[in-house]
Amino acid sequence: MRAPRTAAQAWDEEYRRGRYQDEPPVAFVADILAAAHGAGATNGLYVGCGNGRNLLPLVDGGLDLLGLDISAEAVRQLADRRPDRAGRLHHGDLDSLPAGATWPLVIGIQVFQHGDCGQAHRQVRAAQRRVAPGGLIRVRVNAVGTDVWPAHEVVERATDDGFTVRYTAGSKRGLDIHFFSRAELDQLFAGWAPVLPARPHRTERDIPGTGQWTQWEAIWQRPAELIGDQPLTG
Ligand SMILES: C[S@@+](CC[C@H](N)C(=O)[O-])C[C@H]1O[C@@H](n2cnc3c(N)ncnc32)[C@H](O)[C@@H]1O
């Protein structure tokens, strides 16, 4: 039996097929730039930067971002497109970064939803640990309320309404992808100050897709000190 595709393999295939190459940035980029400029932050980490549709406008808007991605193909395409940024790209996940390194800005757009609920939460926690005290984290993740498409099975449903699907068709076939509820995000970011409270952003799918896709967009500030169950180092 063949081993299931990893997320990195699935994304490598997608980027080779031309994913995002002619796509404009998401509108959330303007909110991210405004919040960064307002906070005087210029340096950050972009987790899951892909081939740059959002990273490049953020860089051109004045942010010096380290781009991180598990897809070698995404990193290669981005370095080809902007050789001036090649030295600021890193192939790998959050665990592959130097232990204890933190940034005043951490950005994750459509990345922390990979895997089941436990994996998605571990990614959010790992990203939170990369935010310097007083720094900002900007998150865009799949939201409950989405008309999930294409074919999939629901493999997990939590009491907070968050759920996980395993796609049985399409580019994410075989992958588990998580959809967050507002209560789930509130719990994950308990103790953080909402700079842009989580708001739902809906996108109608183009044919042959059906229905709409909802994502939470939010910006939180890490307090100087956090108490409770969120380990801040390691
Ligand atoms: C939906 S794409 C979004 C790409 C980019 N943020 C954008 O909006 O254009 C998700 C990206 O996250 C990357 N990714 C998935 N899991 C990751 C992880 N654990 N660490 C780093 N990158 C990851 C994928 O390779 C892919 O490039």
PDBQT file of the ligand as one rigid body, heavy atoms in Angstrom, charges set to zero:
ROOT
HETATM    1  C1  LIG A 301      -3.036  27.615   1.614  1.00  0.00    +0.000 C 
HETATM    2  S1  LIG A 301      -1.312  27.816   1.298  1.00  0.00    +0.000 S 
HETATM    3  C2  LIG A 301      -1.149  29.547   1.671  1.00  0.00    +0.000 C 
HETATM    4  C3  LIG A 301       0.153  30.132   1.211  1.00  0.00    +0.000 C 
HETATM    5  C4  LIG A 301       0.313  31.626   1.531  1.00  0.00    +0.000 C 
HETATM    6  N1  LIG A 301       0.134  31.883   2.944  1.00  0.00    +0.000 N 
HETATM    7  C5  LIG A 301      -0.676  32.424   0.714  1.00  0.00    +0.000 C 
HETATM    8  O1  LIG A 301      -1.685  32.855   1.283  1.00  0.00    +0.000 OA
HETATM    9  O2  LIG A 301      -0.446  32.598  -0.479  1.00  0.00    +0.000 OA
HETATM   10  C6  LIG A 301      -0.622  27.035   2.747  1.00  0.00    +0.000 C 
HETATM   11  C7  LIG A 301       0.897  27.031   2.767  1.00  0.00    +0.000 C 
HETATM   12  O3  LIG A 301       1.341  26.602   4.051  1.00  0.00    +0.000 OA
HETATM   13  C8  LIG A 301       2.414  25.694   3.889  1.00  0.00    +0.000 C 
HETATM   14  N2  LIG A 301       2.438  24.871   5.115  1.00  0.00    +0.000 N 
HETATM   15  C9  LIG A 301       1.554  23.912   5.500  1.00  0.00    +0.000 A 
HETATM   16  N3  LIG A 301       1.881  23.443   6.723  1.00  0.00    +0.000 NA
HETATM   17  C10 LIG A 301       2.987  24.131   7.105  1.00  0.00    +0.000 A 
HETATM   18  C11 LIG A 301       3.803  24.111   8.288  1.00  0.00    +0.000 A 
HETATM   19  N4  LIG A 301       3.543  23.280   9.313  1.00  0.00    +0.000 N 
HETATM   20  N5  LIG A 301       4.865  24.938   8.368  1.00  0.00    +0.000 NA
HETATM   21  C12 LIG A 301       5.158  25.790   7.334  1.00  0.00    +0.000 A 
HETATM   22  N6  LIG A 301       4.425  25.847   6.194  1.00  0.00    +0.000 NA
HETATM   23  C13 LIG A 301       3.349  25.037   6.090  1.00  0.00    +0.000 A 
HETATM   24  C14 LIG A 301       2.105  24.960   2.600  1.00  0.00    +0.000 C 
HETATM   25  O4  LIG A 301       3.243  24.378   2.026  1.00  0.00    +0.000 OA
HETATM   26  C15 LIG A 301       1.528  26.086   1.754  1.00  0.00    +0.000 C 
HETATM   27  O5  LIG A 301       2.541  26.775   1.047  1.00  0.00    +0.000 OA
ENDROOT
TORSDOF 0
